[in-house]
Amino acid sequence: MYASWFQDMAMGFKIFWMFLTYLLWGSVFYTSINIPYGSMASAISPEAKDRASLSSWRTIGATLANVAIGVVPPLVVYYSDANGNTVLSGSRMSLAALGCSIGAVICYLICYHLTTERVKIEKINQSFNLVQLLKFLVTNRALVGIIVAAIMLLLSQLTLSSMGQYIYPNYFGSAASLSIANGLSSVLTLVLAMIVPSLTAKVGKKELSIFGSLLGAAALFVAFLLHTDNLIVWIVLYLIAYMGIAFFNVVCWAMITDVIDDAEVRTGQRTDGTIYSVYSFARKLGQAASSSLSGTMLTMIGYTSATAFDAAVLDGIYNITCLVPAAGFVLLALALALIYPLGKKQVEKNIAYLKEKNQQKDQ
């Protein structure tokens, strides 16, 4: 994807290369790995506390990767041009991508060899039926709710992340601050990942996620009203907003297992792979929408390589970084509150029912 050595090729070839490599990476291979990986949580343990722990440790693993990616590369892939502006080096980015790719393959191999599936799930031999799948999706309120919430989360998280590539080197004039902010947000996520499972046991995953999303929205609205030039003030508000992301991010994978349990309670069938694949597809739509939205908004404020440091464009970058993720947080809270039905009491009720059902089956 990051083939900087093609920079002098014709635009048609570069567009072809971009589409081909991105579809291979993000659609074919990512999907073939992510769906079985994500749905595997319910096969590792049947216990709710174990699944919450798995979700937490999944977040910890992802955060450790984000530390490596978000902290180290920004220190080496940027350089100062003749005018003193901070710009990205294509050749350095290619080398950074190569290093990350090698690390990814190593991690996949470790995961494969060290994972044990303890829950034997009955194999279902039936052909794919699109009509039945669509009917299942429309009538599954819990799945619809978690999908809408996940898309709103990605809108907030990825916009905040992608705009970081502009607000730090352009608005604040410091690429190093991007590395600092990424490092601090990763540390914050690691800390929260350790304590969130105990919090969810007391207040519930849905309830904690609503609180976090409202907290994130409030922090970004305050940042917008302040329109600060103070980097420290901005990073503090950014970290509070990222705390809102972390609350939902840590538990969302455990919430998927709650959706799977709820579907079994209602239909009598276990559909781990189907539910997770639909959820994964929806997240891909959210990722694409977020990337498209950021690019569209930058175009609307007149961002180009020539105008990247104009005052009006810099103000636009700041406003986008605050308002778009804040709106996503508000919509995330509404999706969980109004659509997603699995609060703490309902989740516990479903778990108790399935335990009794499985015990009767074993007798």
C-alpha positions as CSV (number, residue, x, y, z in Angstrom):
1,M,0.0,0.0,0.0
2,Y,2.7,2.4,1.0
3,A,4.8,2.0,-2.2
4,S,6.5,5.4,-2.3
5,W,8.7,4.2,-5.1
6,F,5.7,4.5,-7.4
7,Q,5.4,8.3,-6.8
8,D,6.4,9.2,-10.3
9,M,4.1,6.7,-12.0
10,A,1.0,7.8,-13.9
11,M,-2.0,8.7,-11.8
12,G,-4.1,5.9,-13.3
13,F,-1.6,3.3,-12.1
14,K,-1.4,4.9,-8.6
15,I,-5.2,4.8,-8.3
16,F,-5.2,1.1,-9.4
17,W,-2.4,0.3,-6.9
18,M,-4.2,2.1,-4.1
19,F,-7.5,0.2,-4.7
20,L,-5.9,-3.2,-5.3
21,T,-3.7,-3.2,-2.2
22,Y,-6.3,-1.6,0.1
23,L,-9.0,-4.2,-1.0
24,L,-6.6,-7.1,-0.5
25,W,-5.5,-5.8,2.9
26,G,-8.7,-4.4,4.3
27,S,-11.4,-6.6,2.7
28,V,-9.9,-10.0,1.8
29,F,-7.2,-10.8,4.3
30,Y,-8.4,-8.6,7.2
31,T,-11.9,-10.1,7.0
32,S,-10.6,-13.7,6.7
33,I,-8.6,-13.2,9.9
34,N,-10.9,-10.9,11.9
35,I,-14.2,-12.8,11.7
36,P,-12.9,-16.1,13.1
37,Y,-10.7,-14.3,15.5
38,G,-13.5,-12.2,16.9
39,S,-16.1,-14.9,17.1
40,M,-13.6,-17.2,18.8
41,A,-14.2,-15.4,22.2
42,S,-17.4,-17.4,22.8
43,A,-15.5,-20.7,22.1
44,I,-12.7,-19.9,24.5
45,S,-15.0,-19.7,27.6
46,P,-18.7,-19.8,28.4
47,E,-18.4,-17.5,31.4
48,A,-19.4,-13.8,31.2
49,K,-16.5,-12.7,33.4
50,D,-14.0,-14.6,31.2
51,R,-15.5,-13.0,28.1
52,A,-15.2,-9.5,29.7
53,S,-11.6,-10.3,30.5
54,L,-11.0,-11.5,26.9
55,S,-12.5,-8.2,25.6
56,S,-10.3,-6.3,28.0
57,W,-7.1,-8.1,27.0
58,R,-8.0,-7.8,23.4
59,T,-8.0,-4.0,23.9
60,I,-4.8,-4.2,25.8
61,G,-3.1,-6.0,22.9
62,A,-4.5,-3.6,20.4
63,T,-3.4,-0.7,22.6
64,L,0.2,-2.1,22.8
65,A,0.2,-2.2,19.0
66,N,-1.1,1.4,18.9
67,V,1.7,2.4,21.2
68,A,4.3,1.0,18.8
69,I,2.6,2.5,15.8
70,G,1.4,5.8,17.3
71,V,4.5,6.7,19.2
72,V,7.6,5.6,17.2
73,P,6.7,6.2,13.5
74,P,5.7,9.9,14.0
75,L,9.1,10.6,15.4
76,V,10.8,9.3,12.2
77,V,8.4,9.6,9.2
78,Y,8.1,13.4,9.4
79,Y,10.7,15.9,8.5
80,S,11.0,19.7,8.2
81,D,11.0,21.2,4.7
82,A,12.8,24.3,3.5
83,N,10.1,26.5,4.9
84,G,10.3,24.9,8.3
85,N,6.9,23.1,7.9
86,T,6.5,19.6,9.2
87,V,5.7,17.2,6.3
88,L,5.5,13.4,5.8
89,S,8.3,11.4,4.1
90,G,7.0,8.8,1.7
91,S,10.1,6.6,1.8
92,R,10.3,6.6,5.6
93,M,6.6,5.7,5.7
94,S,7.2,2.7,3.4
95,L,9.9,1.3,5.7
96,A,7.6,1.9,8.7
97,A,4.8,0.0,7.0
98,L,7.2,-2.9,6.2
99,G,8.2,-3.2,9.8
100,C,4.6,-3.2,11.0
101,S,3.7,-5.9,8.5
102,I,6.5,-8.2,9.7
103,G,5.3,-7.6,13.3
104,A,1.7,-8.4,12.3
105,V,2.6,-11.8,10.8
106,I,4.6,-12.7,13.9
107,C,1.7,-11.8,16.2
108,Y,-0.8,-13.9,14.1
109,L,1.4,-16.9,14.3
110,I,1.7,-16.5,18.1
111,C,-2.1,-16.2,18.4
112,Y,-2.7,-19.3,16.3
113,H,-0.3,-21.5,18.3
114,L,-1.3,-20.4,21.8
115,T,-5.1,-20.4,21.5
116,T,-7.3,-23.1,22.9
117,E,-11.0,-23.5,22.1
118,R,-12.6,-25.1,25.2
119,V,-16.3,-24.7,24.2
120,K,-17.4,-27.2,21.6
121,I,-20.0,-25.5,19.4
122,E,-22.4,-27.7,17.4
123,K,-21.7,-27.5,13.7
124,I,-24.7,-26.3,11.6
125,N,-24.9,-27.7,8.1
126,Q,-27.2,-25.4,6.1
127,S,-26.8,-23.4,3.0
128,F,-26.6,-19.6,3.0
129,N,-30.0,-17.9,2.7
130,L,-29.8,-14.1,2.2
131,V,-33.5,-13.5,2.8
132,Q,-33.3,-15.3,6.2
133,L,-30.2,-13.4,7.1
134,L,-31.8,-10.0,6.3
135,K,-34.9,-11.0,8.3
136,F,-32.7,-12.0,11.2
137,L,-30.8,-8.7,11.1
138,V,-33.9,-6.5,10.9
139,T,-35.6,-8.3,13.9
140,N,-32.4,-8.5,16.1
141,R,-32.6,-5.2,18.0
142,A,-29.5,-6.0,20.0
143,L,-27.4,-6.5,16.9
144,V,-28.8,-3.4,15.2
145,G,-28.1,-1.4,18.3
146,I,-24.5,-2.6,18.7
147,I,-23.8,-2.0,15.0
148,V,-25.1,1.6,15.1
149,A,-23.1,2.2,18.2
150,A,-19.9,0.7,16.7
151,I,-20.2,2.9,13.6
152,M,-20.7,6.0,15.7
153,L,-17.6,4.9,17.8
154,L,-15.5,4.6,14.7
155,L,-16.8,7.9,13.5
156,S,-15.5,9.5,16.6
157,Q,-12.3,7.5,17.1
158,L,-11.0,7.4,13.6
159,T,-11.8,11.0,12.8
160,L,-10.0,12.1,16.0
161,S,-7.1,9.8,15.0
162,S,-6.9,10.9,11.4
163,M,-7.3,14.6,12.1
164,G,-4.4,14.2,14.6
165,Q,-2.1,14.0,11.5
166,Y,-3.2,17.6,10.7
167,I,-3.9,19.3,14.0
168,Y,-0.6,18.5,15.6
169,P,1.9,19.3,12.8
170,N,-0.2,22.0,11.2
171,Y,-2.3,23.8,13.9
172,F,0.1,23.3,16.8
173,G,3.3,23.0,14.7
174,S,4.7,20.0,16.4
175,A,4.7,16.4,14.9
176,A,6.3,15.2,18.2
177,S,3.2,16.2,20.1
178,L,1.3,13.7,17.9
179,S,3.6,11.0,19.3
180,I,3.1,12.3,22.9
181,A,-0.7,12.3,22.6
182,N,-0.8,8.8,21.1
183,G,1.5,7.5,23.8
184,L,-0.6,9.1,26.6
185,S,-3.9,7.9,25.2
186,S,-2.5,4.4,24.9
187,V,-1.3,4.4,28.5
188,L,-4.8,5.7,29.5
189,T,-6.5,2.9,27.6
190,L,-4.2,0.3,29.2
191,V,-5.1,1.6,32.7
192,L,-8.8,1.6,32.0
193,A,-8.6,-1.9,30.5
194,M,-7.4,-3.1,33.8
195,I,-10.3,-1.6,35.8
196,V,-13.2,-1.6,33.3
197,P,-14.1,-5.3,33.9
198,S,-14.8,-4.6,37.6
199,L,-16.7,-1.5,36.7
200,T,-18.9,-3.3,34.2
201,A,-19.6,-6.0,36.8
202,K,-21.1,-3.3,39.0
203,V,-22.9,-0.9,36.6
204,G,-23.1,-2.9,33.3
205,K,-21.4,-2.6,29.9
206,K,-24.2,-0.6,28.3
207,E,-24.5,1.8,31.1
208,L,-20.7,2.4,31.4
209,S,-20.5,2.9,27.6
210,I,-23.2,5.6,27.7
211,F,-21.4,7.4,30.4
212,G,-18.1,7.3,28.5
213,S,-19.6,8.6,25.3
214,L,-21.3,11.5,27.0
215,L,-18.0,12.3,28.8
216,G,-16.1,12.3,25.4
217,A,-18.7,14.6,23.8
218,A,-18.5,17.0,26.7
219,A,-14.7,17.2,26.5
220,L,-14.6,17.9,22.8
221,F,-17.4,20.5,23.0
222,V,-15.4,22.3,25.7
223,A,-12.3,22.2,23.5
224,F,-14.3,23.7,20.6
225,L,-15.6,26.5,22.7
226,L,-12.1,27.3,24.1
227,H,-10.5,27.1,20.6
228,T,-7.2,26.9,22.5
229,D,-3.7,27.4,21.2
230,N,-2.3,25.8,24.3
231,L,-1.0,22.4,23.5
232,I,-1.2,21.2,27.1
233,V,-4.9,22.2,27.5
234,W,-5.7,20.5,24.2
235,I,-4.0,17.2,25.2
236,V,-5.8,17.2,28.5
237,L,-9.2,17.6,26.8
238,Y,-8.2,15.1,24.2
239,L,-7.3,12.5,26.8
240,I,-10.7,13.0,28.6
241,A,-12.4,12.5,25.2
242,Y,-10.3,9.4,24.6
243,M,-11.4,8.0,28.0
244,G,-14.9,8.0,26.6
245,I,-13.7,6.0,23.6
246,A,-11.9,3.6,25.9
247,F,-14.9,2.8,28.0
248,F,-16.8,1.5,25.0
249,N,-13.8,0.1,23.2
250,V,-12.8,-2.1,26.1
251,V,-16.2,-3.8,26.5
252,C,-17.6,-3.8,22.9
253,W,-16.2,-7.2,22.1
254,A,-17.8,-8.6,25.2
255,M,-21.1,-6.9,24.2
256,I,-21.0,-8.9,20.9
257,T,-21.0,-12.2,23.0
258,D,-24.0,-10.7,24.8
259,V,-25.7,-10.2,21.5
260,I,-24.9,-13.8,20.5
261,D,-26.3,-15.1,23.8
262,D,-29.5,-13.0,23.3
263,A,-30.0,-14.4,19.8
264,E,-29.7,-17.9,21.2
265,V,-32.2,-17.2,23.9
266,R,-34.7,-15.8,21.3
267,T,-34.2,-18.2,18.5
268,G,-32.7,-21.3,20.1
269,Q,-29.8,-21.3,17.6
270,R,-26.1,-20.3,18.2
271,T,-25.0,-18.0,15.4
272,D,-21.6,-16.8,16.5
273,G,-19.9,-16.5,13.1
274,T,-22.9,-14.9,11.4
275,I,-23.4,-12.2,14.0
276,Y,-19.7,-11.4,14.3
277,S,-19.3,-11.3,10.5
278,V,-22.2,-8.8,10.1
279,Y,-20.8,-6.8,13.0
280,S,-17.3,-6.8,11.4
281,F,-18.8,-5.8,8.0
282,A,-20.6,-2.9,9.7
283,R,-17.4,-1.8,11.3
284,K,-15.7,-1.8,7.9
285,L,-18.5,0.5,6.7
286,G,-17.8,2.8,9.6
287,Q,-14.1,2.8,8.9
288,A,-14.7,3.7,5.3
289,A,-17.3,6.4,6.2
290,S,-14.9,8.0,8.7
291,S,-12.0,8.1,6.3
292,S,-14.3,9.5,3.6
293,L,-15.8,12.1,6.0
294,S,-12.4,13.4,7.1
295,G,-11.2,13.8,3.5
296,T,-14.5,15.5,2.5
297,M,-14.4,17.9,5.4
298,L,-10.7,18.8,4.7
299,T,-11.7,19.5,1.1
300,M,-14.6,21.7,2.2
301,I,-12.3,23.9,4.3
302,G,-10.0,24.3,1.3
303,Y,-7.1,22.1,2.5
304,T,-4.4,21.4,-0.1
305,S,-0.6,21.1,0.2
306,A,-0.4,24.8,-0.7
307,T,-3.0,26.0,1.8
308,A,-2.1,23.6,4.6
309,F,-0.8,26.4,6.9
310,D,-3.3,29.2,6.0
311,A,-5.1,30.6,9.1
312,A,-8.6,29.8,7.8
313,V,-7.6,26.2,7.0
314,L,-6.0,25.8,10.4
315,D,-9.1,26.9,12.2
316,G,-11.1,24.5,10.0
317,I,-8.8,21.7,11.0
318,Y,-9.4,22.5,14.7
319,N,-13.1,22.7,14.4
320,I,-13.4,19.4,12.5
321,T,-11.2,17.6,15.1
322,C,-13.6,18.8,17.8
323,L,-17.1,18.8,16.4
324,V,-17.2,15.7,14.2
325,P,-16.1,13.2,16.9
326,A,-18.3,15.0,19.5
327,A,-21.3,14.5,17.3
328,G,-20.3,10.8,16.9
329,F,-20.2,10.5,20.7
330,V,-23.7,11.9,21.1
331,L,-25.1,9.6,18.5
332,L,-23.3,6.7,20.2
333,A,-25.0,7.4,23.5
334,L,-28.4,7.7,21.8
335,A,-27.9,4.4,20.0
336,L,-27.1,2.5,23.2
337,A,-29.8,4.2,25.2
338,L,-32.7,4.0,22.6
339,I,-31.9,0.9,20.4
340,Y,-29.5,-1.5,22.2
341,P,-31.7,-3.4,24.8
342,L,-29.1,-5.4,26.7
343,G,-28.6,-3.6,29.9
344,K,-27.0,-5.3,33.0
345,K,-30.2,-7.0,34.2
346,Q,-31.1,-8.5,30.8
347,V,-27.5,-9.8,30.2
348,E,-27.5,-11.5,33.6
349,K,-31.0,-13.0,32.9
350,N,-29.8,-14.4,29.5
351,I,-26.6,-15.9,31.0
352,A,-28.6,-17.6,33.7
353,Y,-31.1,-19.0,31.2
354,L,-28.3,-20.4,28.9
355,K,-26.5,-22.0,31.9
356,E,-29.6,-23.8,32.9
357,K,-30.3,-24.9,29.3
358,N,-26.7,-26.2,28.9
359,Q,-26.9,-28.1,32.2
360,Q,-30.1,-29.8,31.2
361,K,-28.5,-30.7,27.8
362,D,-25.5,-32.3,29.6
363,Q,-27.7,-34.4,31.9
